[in-house]
């Protein structure tokens, strides 16, 4: 094998193809020990931390006179993007429903009660069976699953009253091609995430994130009714703090190191 042939083989192994970079990997399904259902306490604490803020925002900003809720059923539509398998999505939805009911009842005491239609969205290979099997009883809402990538349109125009998403929008729609290309200045060698110590890698991830967020917001802007609300909970870091410095970043570093060692063992 010539030197150029060896280089081409190395490049092909180090470069993730466009189709591979857009593969979708939902949270672990089921109810087992290693499932998302039993390993999402951090996300639950985040929902608990913002519960009062969400309730206050609904009381102050949700304008029922602009929502065009009418008819016998008085249907109120809520969508949770990136729902996974529960139970956190149910906690978020129940908090929203209670806050909406409180405001509606204070303004429309003699009107028919609201009927809530909740749409649970995640990737097409999400474990929706576990999700629907674990819906709390008695059920306070009508439920429906909406599989698909939330960076694109998933609902008709002006069909949702409240959109919610927590700990989901920070996941990119695909791996930036630059970080997987050995010939690129942004090649993220031996790392499974954006550590923050390489400006080129940070720029590649940031550019992809900006594209994804713009697509997400543009899609939701068309799906929300006038007067509706968008509730987003997204983890972030203060300026100047690298991704590897917090505890979750250190966990990714350790995990990445283990994966690299495993690959080396397989190749030897």
TORKOL-4160 file (C-alpha; in steps of 0.2 Angstrom, whole numbers, padded with zeros to 4 digits, m for minus):
268
<pt num="1" X="0000" Y="0000" Z="0000"/>
<pt num="2" X="0007" Y="0017" Z="m0005"/>
<pt num="3" X="0008" Y="0032" Z="0007"/>
<pt num="4" X="m0006" Y="0041" Z="m0002"/>
<pt num="5" X="m0017" Y="0025" Z="m0001"/>
<pt num="6" X="m0014" Y="0024" Z="0018"/>
<pt num="7" X="m0018" Y="0043" Z="0020"/>
<pt num="8" X="m0035" Y="0040" Z="0010"/>
<pt num="9" X="m0039" Y="0025" Z="0021"/>
<pt num="10" X="m0035" Y="0035" Z="0037"/>
<pt num="11" X="m0046" Y="0050" Z="0031"/>
<pt num="12" X="m0060" Y="0038" Z="0027"/>
<pt num="13" X="m0060" Y="0031" Z="0045"/>
<pt num="14" X="m0058" Y="0048" Z="0053"/>
<pt num="15" X="m0071" Y="0057" Z="0043"/>
<pt num="16" X="m0090" Y="0054" Z="0047"/>
<pt num="17" X="m0101" Y="0054" Z="0032"/>
<pt num="18" X="m0116" Y="0066" Z="0030"/>
<pt num="19" X="m0128" Y="0052" Z="0032"/>
<pt num="20" X="m0119" Y="0046" Z="0048"/>
<pt num="21" X="m0118" Y="0063" Z="0055"/>
<pt num="22" X="m0137" Y="0065" Z="0054"/>
<pt num="23" X="m0142" Y="0049" Z="0063"/>
<pt num="24" X="m0154" Y="0051" Z="0077"/>
<pt num="25" X="m0150" Y="0044" Z="0094"/>
<pt num="26" X="m0164" Y="0046" Z="0107"/>
<pt num="27" X="m0163" Y="0043" Z="0125"/>
<pt num="28" X="m0162" Y="0025" Z="0132"/>
<pt num="29" X="m0180" Y="0018" Z="0132"/>
<pt num="30" X="m0189" Y="0006" Z="0143"/>
<pt num="31" X="m0190" Y="0006" Z="0162"/>
<pt num="32" X="m0174" Y="m0003" Z="0166"/>
<pt num="33" X="m0159" Y="0002" Z="0177"/>
<pt num="34" X="m0150" Y="0011" Z="0163"/>
<pt num="35" X="m0165" Y="0019" Z="0155"/>
<pt num="36" X="m0168" Y="0038" Z="0154"/>
<pt num="37" X="m0183" Y="0036" Z="0165"/>
<pt num="38" X="m0171" Y="0031" Z="0179"/>
<pt num="39" X="m0157" Y="0043" Z="0175"/>
<pt num="40" X="m0164" Y="0060" Z="0172"/>
<pt num="41" X="m0165" Y="0067" Z="0190"/>
<pt num="42" X="m0154" Y="0082" Z="0184"/>
<pt num="43" X="m0167" Y="0087" Z="0171"/>
<pt num="44" X="m0181" Y="0085" Z="0184"/>
<pt num="45" X="m0172" Y="0097" Z="0196"/>
<pt num="46" X="m0171" Y="0109" Z="0182"/>
<pt num="47" X="m0190" Y="0108" Z="0180"/>
<pt num="48" X="m0193" Y="0111" Z="0198"/>
<pt num="49" X="m0181" Y="0126" Z="0198"/>
<pt num="50" X="m0191" Y="0135" Z="0185"/>
<pt num="51" X="m0209" Y="0129" Z="0190"/>
<pt num="52" X="m0213" Y="0146" Z="0199"/>
<pt num="53" X="m0206" Y="0156" Z="0185"/>
<pt num="54" X="m0216" Y="0147" Z="0172"/>
<pt num="55" X="m0232" Y="0149" Z="0182"/>
<pt num="56" X="m0229" Y="0167" Z="0184"/>
<pt num="57" X="m0225" Y="0170" Z="0166"/>
<pt num="58" X="m0242" Y="0161" Z="0161"/>
<pt num="59" X="m0251" Y="0172" Z="0173"/>
<pt num="60" X="m0243" Y="0188" Z="0167"/>
<pt num="61" X="m0242" Y="0185" Z="0148"/>
<pt num="62" X="m0254" Y="0172" Z="0142"/>
<pt num="63" X="m0268" Y="0182" Z="0134"/>
<pt num="64" X="m0284" Y="0172" Z="0132"/>
<pt num="65" X="m0293" Y="0186" Z="0122"/>
<pt num="66" X="m0280" Y="0183" Z="0108"/>
<pt num="67" X="m0280" Y="0164" Z="0108"/>
<pt num="68" X="m0297" Y="0161" Z="0098"/>
<pt num="69" X="m0302" Y="0147" Z="0110"/>
<pt num="70" X="m0320" Y="0144" Z="0106"/>
<pt num="71" X="m0333" Y="0130" Z="0104"/>
<pt num="72" X="m0340" Y="0117" Z="0115"/>
<pt num="73" X="m0324" Y="0109" Z="0120"/>
<pt num="74" X="m0313" Y="0124" Z="0122"/>
<pt num="75" X="m0298" Y="0115" Z="0117"/>
<pt num="76" X="m0281" Y="0121" Z="0123"/>
<pt num="77" X="m0266" Y="0113" Z="0114"/>
<pt num="78" X="m0248" Y="0111" Z="0121"/>
<pt num="79" X="m0233" Y="0103" Z="0113"/>
<pt num="80" X="m0218" Y="0096" Z="0122"/>
<pt num="81" X="m0203" Y="0095" Z="0110"/>
<pt num="82" X="m0190" Y="0082" Z="0115"/>
<pt num="83" X="m0201" Y="0073" Z="0127"/>
<pt num="84" X="m0191" Y="0056" Z="0128"/>
<pt num="85" X="m0200" Y="0043" Z="0138"/>
<pt num="86" X="m0205" Y="0052" Z="0154"/>
<pt num="87" X="m0208" Y="0055" Z="0168"/>
<pt num="88" X="m0201" Y="0073" Z="0166"/>
<pt num="89" X="m0212" Y="0078" Z="0152"/>
<pt num="90" X="m0227" Y="0074" Z="0162"/>
<pt num="91" X="m0221" Y="0085" Z="0176"/>
<pt num="92" X="m0218" Y="0099" Z="0164"/>
<pt num="93" X="m0235" Y="0097" Z="0156"/>
<pt num="94" X="m0245" Y="0095" Z="0172"/>
<pt num="95" X="m0236" Y="0111" Z="0179"/>
<pt num="96" X="m0242" Y="0121" Z="0163"/>
<pt num="97" X="m0260" Y="0114" Z="0164"/>
<pt num="98" X="m0262" Y="0119" Z="0182"/>
<pt num="99" X="m0256" Y="0137" Z="0178"/>
<pt num="100" X="m0267" Y="0138" Z="0163"/>
<pt num="101" X="m0282" Y="0132" Z="0172"/>
<pt num="102" X="m0279" Y="0144" Z="0186"/>
<pt num="103" X="m0279" Y="0159" Z="0175"/>
<pt num="104" X="m0293" Y="0153" Z="0164"/>
<pt num="105" X="m0305" Y="0150" Z="0178"/>
<pt num="106" X="m0301" Y="0167" Z="0185"/>
<pt num="107" X="m0306" Y="0175" Z="0169"/>
<pt num="108" X="m0320" Y="0163" Z="0162"/>
<pt num="109" X="m0329" Y="0157" Z="0177"/>
<pt num="110" X="m0346" Y="0154" Z="0168"/>
<pt num="111" X="m0338" Y="0146" Z="0152"/>
<pt num="112" X="m0335" Y="0128" Z="0148"/>
<pt num="113" X="m0319" Y="0121" Z="0156"/>
<pt num="114" X="m0304" Y="0119" Z="0145"/>
<pt num="115" X="m0300" Y="0102" Z="0137"/>
<pt num="116" X="m0281" Y="0100" Z="0135"/>
<pt num="117" X="m0273" Y="0091" Z="0120"/>
<pt num="118" X="m0255" Y="0088" Z="0123"/>
<pt num="119" X="m0243" Y="0083" Z="0109"/>
<pt num="120" X="m0227" Y="0073" Z="0114"/>
<pt num="121" X="m0213" Y="0075" Z="0101"/>
<pt num="122" X="m0196" Y="0066" Z="0099"/>
<pt num="123" X="m0186" Y="0057" Z="0086"/>
<pt num="124" X="m0195" Y="0044" Z="0076"/>
<pt num="125" X="m0186" Y="0030" Z="0085"/>
<pt num="126" X="m0190" Y="0037" Z="0102"/>
<pt num="127" X="m0198" Y="0024" Z="0114"/>
<pt num="128" X="m0216" Y="0030" Z="0113"/>
<pt num="129" X="m0222" Y="0014" Z="0120"/>
<pt num="130" X="m0214" Y="0017" Z="0137"/>
<pt num="131" X="m0220" Y="0035" Z="0136"/>
<pt num="132" X="m0238" Y="0032" Z="0134"/>
<pt num="133" X="m0238" Y="0017" Z="0146"/>
<pt num="134" X="m0232" Y="0029" Z="0160"/>
<pt num="135" X="m0245" Y="0043" Z="0157"/>
<pt num="136" X="m0251" Y="0047" Z="0175"/>
<pt num="137" X="m0268" Y="0043" Z="0180"/>
<pt num="138" X="m0281" Y="0050" Z="0181"/>
<pt num="139" X="m0277" Y="0058" Z="0164"/>
<pt num="140" X="m0279" Y="0076" Z="0164"/>
<pt num="141" X="m0277" Y="0078" Z="0145"/>
<pt num="142" X="m0279" Y="0070" Z="0128"/>
<pt num="143" X="m0262" Y="0064" Z="0122"/>
<pt num="144" X="m0254" Y="0061" Z="0105"/>
<pt num="145" X="m0237" Y="0057" Z="0099"/>
<pt num="146" X="m0228" Y="0067" Z="0086"/>
<pt num="147" X="m0212" Y="0059" Z="0079"/>
<pt num="148" X="m0200" Y="0069" Z="0070"/>
<pt num="149" X="m0185" Y="0082" Z="0070"/>
<pt num="150" X="m0191" Y="0097" Z="0080"/>
<pt num="151" X="m0179" Y="0108" Z="0069"/>
<pt num="152" X="m0192" Y="0107" Z="0056"/>
<pt num="153" X="m0211" Y="0111" Z="0055"/>
<pt num="154" X="m0221" Y="0097" Z="0063"/>
<pt num="155" X="m0238" Y="0106" Z="0066"/>
<pt num="156" X="m0251" Y="0116" Z="0055"/>
<pt num="157" X="m0249" Y="0135" Z="0056"/>
<pt num="158" X="m0257" Y="0143" Z="0072"/>
<pt num="159" X="m0262" Y="0127" Z="0080"/>
<pt num="160" X="m0252" Y="0127" Z="0097"/>
<pt num="161" X="m0256" Y="0138" Z="0112"/>
<pt num="162" X="m0240" Y="0134" Z="0122"/>
<pt num="163" X="m0224" Y="0126" Z="0116"/>
<pt num="164" X="m0212" Y="0118" Z="0129"/>
<pt num="165" X="m0195" Y="0111" Z="0128"/>
<pt num="166" X="m0183" Y="0107" Z="0142"/>
<pt num="167" X="m0165" Y="0100" Z="0140"/>
<pt num="168" X="m0167" Y="0097" Z="0122"/>
<pt num="169" X="m0163" Y="0111" Z="0110"/>
<pt num="170" X="m0145" Y="0111" Z="0115"/>
<pt num="171" X="m0144" Y="0094" Z="0105"/>
<pt num="172" X="m0138" Y="0098" Z="0087"/>
<pt num="173" X="m0147" Y="0091" Z="0072"/>
<pt num="174" X="m0130" Y="0084" Z="0066"/>
<pt num="175" X="m0112" Y="0083" Z="0069"/>
<pt num="176" X="m0102" Y="0098" Z="0061"/>
<pt num="177" X="m0093" Y="0090" Z="0047"/>
<pt num="178" X="m0077" Y="0100" Z="0051"/>
<pt num="179" X="m0074" Y="0092" Z="0068"/>
<pt num="180" X="m0074" Y="0074" Z="0060"/>
<pt num="181" X="m0062" Y="0079" Z="0046"/>
<pt num="182" X="m0044" Y="0075" Z="0050"/>
<pt num="183" X="m0038" Y="0088" Z="0037"/>
<pt num="184" X="m0049" Y="0102" Z="0045"/>
<pt num="185" X="m0042" Y="0114" Z="0058"/>
<pt num="186" X="m0058" Y="0110" Z="0068"/>
<pt num="187" X="m0054" Y="0092" Z="0069"/>
<pt num="188" X="m0060" Y="0087" Z="0086"/>
<pt num="189" X="m0047" Y="0072" Z="0088"/>
<pt num="190" X="m0050" Y="0060" Z="0102"/>
<pt num="191" X="m0065" Y="0070" Z="0109"/>
<pt num="192" X="m0083" Y="0066" Z="0109"/>
<pt num="193" X="m0089" Y="0083" Z="0113"/>
<pt num="194" X="m0085" Y="0102" Z="0112"/>
<pt num="195" X="m0072" Y="0104" Z="0126"/>
<pt num="196" X="m0070" Y="0123" Z="0123"/>
<pt num="197" X="m0051" Y="0123" Z="0122"/>
<pt num="198" X="m0050" Y="0124" Z="0103"/>
<pt num="199" X="m0057" Y="0140" Z="0095"/>
<pt num="200" X="m0060" Y="0131" Z="0078"/>
<pt num="201" X="m0070" Y="0117" Z="0086"/>
<pt num="202" X="m0080" Y="0130" Z="0096"/>
<pt num="203" X="m0084" Y="0140" Z="0080"/>
<pt num="204" X="m0089" Y="0124" Z="0071"/>
<pt num="205" X="m0101" Y="0119" Z="0085"/>
<pt num="206" X="m0107" Y="0136" Z="0088"/>
<pt num="207" X="m0111" Y="0139" Z="0069"/>
<pt num="208" X="m0121" Y="0123" Z="0069"/>
<pt num="209" X="m0131" Y="0127" Z="0085"/>
<pt num="210" X="m0135" Y="0144" Z="0078"/>
<pt num="211" X="m0142" Y="0136" Z="0062"/>
<pt num="212" X="m0152" Y="0124" Z="0073"/>
<pt num="213" X="m0159" Y="0137" Z="0084"/>
<pt num="214" X="m0165" Y="0148" Z="0070"/>
<pt num="215" X="m0174" Y="0133" Z="0062"/>
<pt num="216" X="m0182" Y="0128" Z="0078"/>
<pt num="217" X="m0188" Y="0146" Z="0082"/>
<pt num="218" X="m0194" Y="0149" Z="0064"/>
<pt num="219" X="m0204" Y="0133" Z="0064"/>
<pt num="220" X="m0212" Y="0136" Z="0081"/>
<pt num="221" X="m0216" Y="0154" Z="0076"/>
<pt num="222" X="m0227" Y="0147" Z="0062"/>
<pt num="223" X="m0235" Y="0134" Z="0073"/>
<pt num="224" X="m0240" Y="0145" Z="0088"/>
<pt num="225" X="m0256" Y="0155" Z="0089"/>
<pt num="226" X="m0255" Y="0174" Z="0091"/>
<pt num="227" X="m0254" Y="0177" Z="0110"/>
<pt num="228" X="m0246" Y="0159" Z="0113"/>
<pt num="229" X="m0231" Y="0156" Z="0123"/>
<pt num="230" X="m0214" Y="0147" Z="0120"/>
<pt num="231" X="m0206" Y="0140" Z="0136"/>
<pt num="232" X="m0188" Y="0135" Z="0134"/>
<pt num="233" X="m0176" Y="0127" Z="0147"/>
<pt num="234" X="m0158" Y="0126" Z="0139"/>
<pt num="235" X="m0142" Y="0122" Z="0149"/>
<pt num="236" X="m0128" Y="0135" Z="0146"/>
<pt num="237" X="m0112" Y="0141" Z="0153"/>
<pt num="238" X="m0106" Y="0158" Z="0158"/>
<pt num="239" X="m0094" Y="0167" Z="0146"/>
<pt num="240" X="m0076" Y="0161" Z="0148"/>
<pt num="241" X="m0080" Y="0144" Z="0155"/>
<pt num="242" X="m0075" Y="0130" Z="0145"/>
<pt num="243" X="m0086" Y="0115" Z="0142"/>
<pt num="244" X="m0074" Y="0103" Z="0151"/>
<pt num="245" X="m0073" Y="0113" Z="0167"/>
<pt num="246" X="m0091" Y="0109" Z="0174"/>
<pt num="247" X="m0094" Y="0092" Z="0181"/>
<pt num="248" X="m0105" Y="0086" Z="0166"/>
<pt num="249" X="m0091" Y="0091" Z="0154"/>
<pt num="250" X="m0078" Y="0081" Z="0165"/>
<pt num="251" X="m0090" Y="0066" Z="0163"/>
<pt num="252" X="m0089" Y="0068" Z="0144"/>
<pt num="253" X="m0070" Y="0069" Z="0145"/>
<pt num="254" X="m0069" Y="0053" Z="0155"/>
<pt num="255" X="m0082" Y="0044" Z="0144"/>
<pt num="256" X="m0073" Y="0049" Z="0128"/>
<pt num="257" X="m0056" Y="0043" Z="0135"/>
<pt num="258" X="m0064" Y="0026" Z="0139"/>
<pt num="259" X="m0072" Y="0025" Z="0121"/>
<pt num="260" X="m0055" Y="0029" Z="0113"/>
<pt num="261" X="m0046" Y="0016" Z="0124"/>
<pt num="262" X="m0060" Y="0003" Z="0118"/>
<pt num="263" X="m0057" Y="0007" Z="0100"/>
<pt num="264" X="m0038" Y="0005" Z="0102"/>
<pt num="265" X="m0041" Y="m0012" Z="0110"/>
<pt num="266" X="m0052" Y="m0017" Z="0095"/>
<pt num="267" X="m0040" Y="m0012" Z="0082"/>
<pt num="268" X="m0026" Y="m0021" Z="0091"/>
